[in-house]
Amino acid sequence: MPTPASPGTNQFRCNACGRYFNAADELSTHEADCRAAKVATHTGAENLREEDSRPHAPNDAESKEHPFKHGTKQTD
């Protein structure tokens, strides 16, 4: 059984592949190539558009106390 993540980890999620990162710069480095690969197919582009529009909590927890920080492409 997996152990829960430590506080402050996995705060940034790549919407293209679902992988979590501990820091925004780690996500930013990963995200450009990952998103490009995802949008290479019609189905991938549709899935990514859906994921970008859906809110996610850290570690996919349903918490409204600490808003999830989406990928660096967000405009907030």
Rosetta blueprint (number, residue, H / E / L):
1 M L
2 P L
3 T L
4 P L
5 A L
6 S L
7 P L
8 G L
9 T L
10 N L
11 Q L
12 F E
13 R E
14 C L
15 N L
16 A L
17 C L
18 G L
19 R L
20 Y E
21 F E
22 N L
23 A L
24 A H
25 D H
26 E H
27 L H
28 S H
29 T H
30 H H
31 E H
32 A H
33 D H
34 C H
35 R H
36 A H
37 A H
38 K H
39 V L
40 A L
41 T L
42 H H
43 T H
44 G H
45 A H
46 E H
47 N H
48 L H
49 R H
50 E H
51 E H
52 D H
53 S H
54 R L
55 P L
56 H L
57 A L
58 P H
59 N H
60 D H
61 A L
62 E L
63 S L
64 K L
65 E L
66 H L
67 P L
68 F L
69 K E
70 H L
71 G L
72 T L
73 K L
74 Q L
75 T L
76 D L
